[in-house]
Amino acid sequence: MSYTVGQVAGFAGVTVRTLHHYDDVGLLVPGERSHAGHRRYSDADLDRLQQILFYRELGFPLEEVAALLDDPAADPRAHLRRQHELLTARIEKLQKMAAAVEHAMEARKMGINLTPEEKFEVFGDHDPDQYADEVEERWGDTEAYRQSRQRTAGYTKEDWKRVTDELNAIHHRMGDLLAQGVPADSEAAMDVAEEHRLFITRSYYDCAHQMHTCLGEMYVSDPRFTATYEEIRPGLAAYMRDAIVANAARHTV
């Protein structure tokens, strides 16, 4: 039994383009070709794709996935055990986050003021004032800095939560594209990059494409920014930068 690329894309919930990319980089080369040269996938190919998608969902870059799956000493059962351990750890972390959010919702409903520790659980360890002095020293005399100060001066806690949620959603959409193996210069990735630029313009300051590319470079040159993106998805800092650069080129041609 063999399957077409379209059938496999439907089974796995990925795009045909992703499967083509996996073939091009040698990560998932279909075992058969039709007389017309079309890809045909076997059950063994589907098993390998399942392993690939497991590791990609867990944040492994394509190169590392290939190395893991092509290790001649690797045992398929060992792959499953490792994936089960990693998924279990992620589930536990998400359950704790969900419990913290539920606690905050219940407290708000009952008019209970959360303690600082409880608020910390809900909103994480992001401190918007952590680098305030450095930011003012580096960009305090720029129009962007003045705009940002003016636009955020009246932000409430709810406003900051909304802005943070919106930015996190953008980052995770970009991370999902990376996980699917979608090229950074694809229409999909460039569209998310443009969404990111417009978010900055709407929430902080007017961010032209040239300035946006400078931000993209900072994401890979400043270890603090890089660490933030890498925590979301390994390789995301460079992927974000590349998508921003491609998007800027698209709008300046």
Secondary structure, DSSP 8 states (H G I E B T S, - for coil): --EEHHHHHHHHT--HHHHHHHHHTTSS--SEE-TT--EEE-HHHHHHHHHHHHHHHTT--HHHHHHHHT-TT--HHHHHHHHHHHHHHHHHHHHHHHHHHHHHHHHHHHT----HHHHHHHHTT--TTTTHHHHHHHHTTSHHHHHHHHHHTT--HHHHHHHHHHHHHHHHHHHHHHHTT--TTSHHHHHHHHHHHHHHHHHTS---HHHHHHHHHHHHHSHHHHHHHHHHSTTHHHHHHHHHHHHHHHHH-
